């Protein structure tokens, strides 16, 4: 399978690239600075570009069967996710790539229940959450086979703990966590298996 990965230089993105290559898939990584990539493999193609630019994303989607985004930014003023999702949707529609999986934060999940600490953190990250929400709104209106994965606190749990997909009635808080490696495994399974097309899922380990 040919998988395009955005956010490949991040911690979760690196785990995702590693697992995809180990499973025998071909990977195209769109990165702004190739020197920051710590992985080199004959089955990986590196495209230099900006995920917020439709033409750059289109180059990375050439021949792709699916795209996974693990993009994230603490700088809400950049509107990274809002702009990148718009570029992903446009490029995917033009290229005929139907499957799009996006990693988001549990802070943006509808089932997130904030305690006192969570409210303080949420207040500080209000702009980031709004950026994610704007991008997700674009994706859900796209008509593509999208999945939005809300992961709880990254690396707040040991790797190998069975991943739980929460039911719509369950809530998550700052006490829940999951290992990045397990998030990467779940994201990869979303595009290689039946997955959860046109749905949002909240995952956690603890």
C-alpha positions as YAML, in Angstrom:
chain: A
units: angstrom
residues:
- id: 1
  name: UNK
  ca: [0.00, 0.00, 0.00]
- id: 2
  name: UNK
  ca: [1.19, 3.53, -0.77]
- id: 3
  name: UNK
  ca: [0.65, 5.80, 2.24]
- id: 4
  name: UNK
  ca: [1.32, 9.52, 2.37]
- id: 5
  name: UNK
  ca: [2.19, 10.78, 5.85]
- id: 6
  name: UNK
  ca: [2.09, 14.40, 6.93]
- id: 7
  name: UNK
  ca: [3.85, 15.26, 10.16]
- id: 8
  name: UNK
  ca: [6.41, 12.50, 9.61]
- id: 9
  name: UNK
  ca: [9.15, 14.28, 11.58]
- id: 10
  name: UNK
  ca: [7.12, 14.49, 14.80]
- id: 11
  name: UNK
  ca: [7.29, 11.85, 17.51]
- id: 12
  name: UNK
  ca: [4.03, 10.16, 16.54]
- id: 13
  name: UNK
  ca: [4.75, 10.62, 12.85]
- id: 14
  name: UNK
  ca: [8.17, 8.98, 13.21]
- id: 15
  name: UNK
  ca: [6.61, 5.98, 14.96]
- id: 16
  name: UNK
  ca: [4.00, 5.78, 12.19]
- id: 17
  name: UNK
  ca: [6.58, 5.88, 9.39]
- id: 18
  name: UNK
  ca: [8.68, 3.23, 11.14]
- id: 19
  name: UNK
  ca: [5.72, 0.89, 11.56]
- id: 20
  name: UNK
  ca: [4.41, 1.42, 8.03]
- id: 21
  name: UNK
  ca: [7.79, 0.60, 6.49]
- id: 22
  name: UNK
  ca: [8.24, -2.41, 8.77]
- id: 23
  name: UNK
  ca: [4.87, -3.70, 7.58]
- id: 24
  name: UNK
  ca: [6.03, -3.52, 3.96]
- id: 25
  name: UNK
  ca: [4.15, -0.42, 2.87]
- id: 26
  name: UNK
  ca: [5.57, 2.32, 0.67]
- id: 27
  name: UNK
  ca: [5.62, 5.71, 2.36]
- id: 28
  name: UNK
  ca: [5.72, 9.24, 1.02]
- id: 29
  name: UNK
  ca: [6.61, 11.82, 3.66]
- id: 30
  name: UNK
  ca: [5.86, 15.50, 3.08]
- id: 31
  name: UNK
  ca: [8.29, 17.55, 5.17]
- id: 32
  name: UNK
  ca: [9.39, 21.16, 5.24]
- id: 33
  name: UNK
  ca: [12.94, 20.31, 6.29]
- id: 34
  name: UNK
  ca: [14.19, 16.91, 5.04]
- id: 35
  name: UNK
  ca: [17.24, 17.10, 7.29]
- id: 36
  name: UNK
  ca: [14.98, 16.59, 10.30]
- id: 37
  name: UNK
  ca: [13.95, 13.12, 9.11]
- id: 38
  name: UNK
  ca: [15.65, 10.42, 11.14]
- id: 39
  name: UNK
  ca: [14.56, 7.55, 8.89]
- id: 40
  name: UNK
  ca: [15.99, 6.51, 5.54]
- id: 41
  name: UNK
  ca: [14.53, 3.59, 3.62]
- id: 42
  name: UNK
  ca: [14.35, 2.57, -0.07]
- id: 43
  name: UNK
  ca: [10.58, 2.28, 0.32]
- id: 44
  name: UNK
  ca: [10.23, 5.89, 1.47]
- id: 45
  name: UNK
  ca: [9.95, 8.91, -0.79]
- id: 46
  name: UNK
  ca: [10.56, 12.35, 0.70]
- id: 47
  name: UNK
  ca: [8.75, 15.35, -0.76]
- id: 48
  name: UNK
  ca: [9.85, 18.79, 0.41]
- id: 49
  name: UNK
  ca: [6.97, 21.17, 0.89]
- id: 50
  name: UNK
  ca: [4.45, 22.83, 3.16]
- id: 51
  name: UNK
  ca: [1.33, 20.94, 4.24]
- id: 52
  name: UNK
  ca: [-0.61, 24.21, 4.05]
- id: 53
  name: UNK
  ca: [0.03, 24.50, 0.32]
- id: 54
  name: UNK
  ca: [-2.31, 22.47, -1.89]
- id: 55
  name: UNK
  ca: [0.23, 22.03, -4.70]
- id: 56
  name: UNK
  ca: [2.81, 20.65, -2.26]
- id: 57
  name: UNK
  ca: [0.32, 18.20, -0.78]
- id: 58
  name: UNK
  ca: [-0.72, 17.19, -4.30]
- id: 59
  name: UNK
  ca: [2.90, 16.21, -5.10]
- id: 60
  name: UNK
  ca: [3.01, 14.04, -1.99]
- id: 61
  name: UNK
  ca: [-0.30, 12.37, -2.89]
- id: 62
  name: UNK
  ca: [0.85, 11.17, -6.32]
- id: 63
  name: UNK
  ca: [0.08, 7.45, -6.45]
- id: 64
  name: UNK
  ca: [-1.19, 7.33, -2.86]
- id: 65
  name: UNK
  ca: [-3.86, 4.95, -1.62]
- id: 66
  name: UNK
  ca: [-4.39, 6.86, 1.62]
- id: 67
  name: UNK
  ca: [-3.10, 9.82, 3.61]
- id: 68
  name: UNK
  ca: [-2.52, 10.08, 7.35]
- id: 69
  name: UNK
  ca: [-1.88, 13.38, 9.10]
- id: 70
  name: UNK
  ca: [-0.20, 13.61, 12.48]
- id: 71
  name: UNK
  ca: [0.35, 17.34, 12.13]
- id: 72
  name: UNK
  ca: [0.19, 19.50, 15.22]
- id: 73
  name: UNK
  ca: [1.24, 22.92, 16.40]
- id: 74
  name: UNK
  ca: [1.10, 24.89, 19.62]
- id: 75
  name: UNK
  ca: [1.16, 28.13, 17.59]
- id: 76
  name: UNK
  ca: [-2.53, 28.72, 16.95]
- id: 77
  name: UNK
  ca: [-1.82, 31.93, 15.04]
- id: 78
  name: UNK
  ca: [-0.30, 29.81, 12.25]
- id: 79
  name: UNK
  ca: [-3.69, 28.14, 11.70]
- id: 80
  name: UNK
  ca: [-1.68, 25.10, 10.67]
- id: 81
  name: UNK
  ca: [-4.44, 22.52, 10.92]
- id: 82
  name: UNK
  ca: [-7.17, 24.69, 9.45]
- id: 83
  name: UNK
  ca: [-5.02, 25.54, 6.44]
- id: 84
  name: UNK
  ca: [-3.40, 22.11, 6.09]
- id: 85
  name: UNK
  ca: [-6.73, 20.30, 6.19]
- id: 86
  name: UNK
  ca: [-8.07, 22.55, 3.46]
- id: 87
  name: UNK
  ca: [-4.99, 21.71, 1.36]
- id: 88
  name: UNK
  ca: [-5.31, 17.99, 2.10]
- id: 89
  name: UNK
  ca: [-8.98, 17.92, 1.12]
- id: 90
  name: UNK
  ca: [-8.39, 19.82, -2.11]
- id: 91
  name: UNK
  ca: [-5.40, 17.73, -3.14]
- id: 92
  name: UNK
  ca: [-7.08, 14.43, -2.17]
- id: 93
  name: UNK
  ca: [-10.21, 15.26, -4.14]
- id: 94
  name: UNK
  ca: [-8.17, 16.17, -7.21]
- id: 95
  name: UNK
  ca: [-6.00, 13.05, -6.92]
- id: 96
  name: UNK
  ca: [-8.90, 10.71, -6.23]
- id: 97
  name: UNK
  ca: [-7.50, 9.69, -2.85]
- id: 98
  name: UNK
  ca: [-10.54, 8.80, -0.76]
- id: 99
  name: UNK
  ca: [-9.07, 7.66, 2.58]
- id: 100
  name: UNK
  ca: [-7.92, 10.39, 4.93]
- id: 101
  name: UNK
  ca: [-7.08, 9.78, 8.59]
- id: 102
  name: UNK
  ca: [-6.26, 12.68, 10.91]
- id: 103
  name: UNK
  ca: [-4.85, 12.54, 14.42]
- id: 104
  name: UNK
  ca: [-6.31, 15.08, 16.81]
- id: 105
  name: UNK
  ca: [-6.17, 15.81, 20.52]
- id: 106
  name: UNK
  ca: [-8.62, 14.58, 23.12]
- id: 107
  name: UNK
  ca: [-8.93, 18.22, 24.18]
- id: 108
  name: UNK
  ca: [-10.95, 18.76, 21.00]
- id: 109
  name: UNK
  ca: [-13.02, 15.60, 21.43]
- id: 110
  name: UNK
  ca: [-16.73, 15.98, 22.19]
- id: 111
  name: UNK
  ca: [-16.37, 13.45, 25.03]
- id: 112
  name: UNK
  ca: [-13.58, 15.34, 26.80]
- id: 113
  name: UNK
  ca: [-14.55, 16.19, 30.37]
- id: 114
  name: UNK
  ca: [-12.33, 18.85, 31.89]
- id: 115
  name: UNK
  ca: [-11.46, 18.80, 35.57]
- id: 116
  name: UNK
  ca: [-9.97, 21.88, 37.23]
- id: 117
  name: UNK
  ca: [-6.50, 21.25, 35.76]
- id: 118
  name: UNK
  ca: [-8.05, 20.45, 32.41]
- id: 119
  name: UNK
  ca: [-9.95, 23.72, 32.41]
- id: 120
  name: UNK
  ca: [-6.74, 25.64, 33.09]
- id: 121
  name: UNK
  ca: [-4.88, 23.77, 30.34]
- id: 122
  name: UNK
  ca: [-7.83, 24.10, 27.98]
- id: 123
  name: UNK
  ca: [-7.90, 27.83, 28.55]
- id: 124
  name: UNK
  ca: [-4.25, 28.16, 27.64]
- id: 125
  name: UNK
  ca: [-4.68, 25.99, 24.55]
- id: 126
  name: UNK
  ca: [-7.96, 27.49, 23.42]
- id: 127
  name: UNK
  ca: [-6.48, 28.74, 20.14]
- id: 128
  name: UNK
  ca: [-4.96, 25.35, 19.34]
- id: 129
  name: UNK
  ca: [-8.26, 23.58, 19.96]
- id: 130
  name: UNK
  ca: [-10.08, 26.11, 17.77]
- id: 131
  name: UNK
  ca: [-7.54, 25.50, 14.98]
- id: 132
  name: UNK
  ca: [-8.11, 21.75, 15.20]
- id: 133
  name: UNK
  ca: [-11.88, 22.20, 15.22]
- id: 134
  name: UNK
  ca: [-11.75, 24.38, 12.11]
- id: 135
  name: UNK
  ca: [-9.70, 21.78, 10.26]
- id: 136
  name: UNK
  ca: [-11.98, 18.96, 11.36]
- id: 137
  name: UNK
  ca: [-15.05, 20.85, 10.17]
- id: 138
  name: UNK
  ca: [-13.48, 21.15, 6.72]
- id: 139
  name: UNK
  ca: [-12.70, 17.44, 6.66]
- id: 140
  name: UNK
  ca: [-16.15, 16.27, 7.71]
- id: 141
  name: UNK
  ca: [-17.75, 18.34, 4.93]
- id: 142
  name: UNK
  ca: [-15.39, 17.00, 2.27]
- id: 143
  name: UNK
  ca: [-17.26, 13.89, 1.16]
- id: 144
  name: UNK
  ca: [-14.02, 11.88, 1.55]
- id: 145
  name: UNK
  ca: [-13.73, 8.70, 3.61]
- id: 146
  name: UNK
  ca: [-12.29, 10.51, 6.60]
- id: 147
  name: UNK
  ca: [-11.61, 9.42, 10.17]
- id: 148
  name: UNK
  ca: [-10.68, 11.75, 13.01]
- id: 149
  name: UNK
  ca: [-8.80, 10.00, 15.81]
- id: 150
  name: UNK
  ca: [-8.75, 11.76, 19.19]
- id: 151
  name: UNK
  ca: [-5.92, 10.36, 21.31]
- id: 152
  name: UNK
  ca: [-5.63, 10.96, 25.03]
- id: 153
  name: UNK
  ca: [-2.43, 12.15, 26.72]
- id: 154
  name: UNK
  ca: [0.44, 11.05, 24.50]
- id: 155
  name: UNK
  ca: [3.07, 8.90, 26.19]
- id: 156
  name: UNK
  ca: [1.17, 9.04, 29.47]
- id: 157
  name: UNK
  ca: [0.93, 5.24, 29.29]
- id: 158
  name: UNK
  ca: [3.42, 2.48, 28.60]
- id: 159
  name: UNK
  ca: [3.54, 0.98, 25.08]
- id: 160
  name: UNK
  ca: [1.66, -2.25, 24.53]
- id: 161
  name: UNK
  ca: [-1.41, -1.49, 26.63]
- id: 162
  name: UNK
  ca: [-4.46, -2.56, 24.60]
- id: 163
  name: UNK
  ca: [-5.99, 0.44, 22.85]
- id: 164
  name: UNK
  ca: [-9.57, 1.15, 23.84]
- id: 165
  name: UNK
  ca: [-12.01, 2.88, 21.50]
- id: 166
  name: UNK
  ca: [-14.36, 4.75, 23.78]
- id: 167
  name: UNK
  ca: [-18.10, 4.53, 23.36]
- id: 168
  name: UNK
  ca: [-20.04, 7.76, 22.74]
- id: 169
  name: UNK
  ca: [-21.17, 7.75, 26.39]
- id: 170
  name: UNK
  ca: [-17.67, 7.51, 27.88]
- id: 171
  name: UNK
  ca: [-15.69, 10.60, 28.80]
- id: 172
  name: UNK
  ca: [-11.95, 11.24, 28.94]
- id: 173
  name: UNK
  ca: [-9.89, 13.59, 31.08]
- id: 174
  name: UNK
  ca: [-6.33, 14.65, 31.76]
- id: 175
  name: UNK
  ca: [-5.79, 11.39, 33.66]
- id: 176
  name: UNK
  ca: [-6.16, 9.23, 30.54]
- id: 177
  name: UNK
  ca: [-3.12, 8.38, 28.43]
- id: 178
  name: UNK
  ca: [-1.77, 6.32, 25.56]
- id: 179
  name: UNK
  ca: [1.68, 5.57, 24.09]
- id: 180
  name: UNK
  ca: [2.57, 7.21, 20.78]
- id: 181
  name: UNK
  ca: [3.62, 3.84, 19.38]
- id: 182
  name: UNK
  ca: [0.15, 2.48, 20.05]
- id: 183
  name: UNK
  ca: [-1.45, 5.54, 18.46]
- id: 184
  name: UNK
  ca: [0.70, 4.93, 15.37]
- id: 185
  name: UNK
  ca: [-0.43, 1.30, 15.26]
- id: 186
  name: UNK
  ca: [-4.07, 2.37, 15.43]
- id: 187
  name: UNK
  ca: [-3.65, 4.99, 12.69]
- id: 188
  name: UNK
  ca: [-1.99, 2.46, 10.40]
- id: 189
  name: UNK
  ca: [-4.77, -0.05, 11.02]
- id: 190
  name: UNK
  ca: [-7.32, 2.60, 10.05]
- id: 191
  name: UNK
  ca: [-6.02, 2.76, 6.47]
- id: 192
  name: UNK
  ca: [-5.06, -0.89, 6.05]
- id: 193
  name: UNK
  ca: [-8.20, -2.43, 7.53]
- id: 194
  name: UNK
  ca: [-11.92, -1.70, 7.70]
- id: 195
  name: UNK
  ca: [-11.34, 1.19, 10.10]
- id: 196
  name: UNK
  ca: [-13.97, 3.76, 11.00]
- id: 197
  name: UNK
  ca: [-14.72, 5.71, 7.80]
- id: 198
  name: UNK
  ca: [-16.66, 8.96, 8.20]
- id: 199
  name: UNK
  ca: [-16.49, 8.75, 11.98]
- id: 200
  name: UNK
  ca: [-14.71, 10.25, 14.94]
- id: 201
  name: UNK
  ca: [-13.11, 7.90, 17.47]
- id: 202
  name: UNK
  ca: [-11.54, 8.54, 20.86]
- id: 203
  name: UNK
  ca: [-8.75, 6.17, 21.82]
- id: 204
  name: UNK
  ca: [-6.90, 5.64, 25.07]
- id: 205
  name: UNK
  ca: [-4.74, 3.08, 26.83]
- id: 206
  name: UNK
  ca: [-5.59, 3.92, 30.43]
...
